[in-house]
Amino acid sequence: MICAIPILRSNAVSQSFTKTDLNHNRYTGTGQDAAKRFVKYALIGNDGVTGKFFYEKTNQETGELPW
């Protein structure tokens, strides 16, 4: 019997500056905005990119930044 192993994708995503109690609410980004970014890249399909770093504030077109 052959087991199918899903393809693993590994990427890094910056949440950007997020307003939290820990930083005394100094920033404007919300936790919901940060969560949307993580979910967007977590749901990349098997044909998606891997080994990338994403920070949408700096590169709004693709979100990708060089390591």
C-alpha positions in Angstrom: 0.0 0.0 0.0 1.4 3.4 -1.0 0.7 6.4 1.3 0.4 9.8 -0.2 2.4 12.4 1.7 1.4 16.0 1.2 4.0 18.4 -0.1 5.4 20.6 2.6 5.7 24.3 1.9 7.9 26.5 4.2 7.7 30.3 4.1 8.2 33.1 6.5 5.6 35.8 6.9 6.0 39.1 8.8 2.9 40.2 10.7 4.0 43.8 10.4 3.6 46.2 13.3 0.5 45.0 15.1 -1.3 46.9 17.9 -1.1 44.8 21.1 -1.1 45.3 24.9 2.5 44.2 24.8 3.6 47.2 22.8 1.2 49.6 24.6 -1.0 49.8 21.5 1.6 52.0 19.7 0.9 50.6 16.2 -2.1 50.7 13.9 -2.2 47.2 12.5 -4.9 44.9 14.0 -4.6 41.3 15.1 -7.2 40.5 12.4 -5.0 42.0 9.7 -2.0 40.0 10.9 -4.1 36.8 11.0 -5.3 37.4 7.4 -1.7 37.6 6.2 -0.7 34.3 8.0 -3.8 32.5 6.7 -3.2 33.7 3.1 0.3 32.2 3.0 -0.6 29.1 5.1 -3.2 28.2 2.4 -0.7 28.2 -0.5 -1.4 25.1 -2.6 1.0 22.3 -3.5 2.0 24.3 -6.6 2.8 27.4 -4.6 6.1 29.0 -3.6 8.3 27.7 -0.9 11.4 29.1 0.9 10.3 32.7 0.6 9.9 35.6 3.0 6.8 37.8 2.7 6.3 41.3 4.1 3.5 43.1 2.3 4.2 46.6 3.7 7.4 46.8 1.7 6.4 44.9 -1.4 2.7 45.4 -1.9 2.6 43.8 -5.4 3.8 40.3 -4.4 4.7 40.6 -0.7 8.0 38.8 -1.4 11.3 40.1 -0.1 14.8 38.7 -0.7 16.4 36.8 2.2 
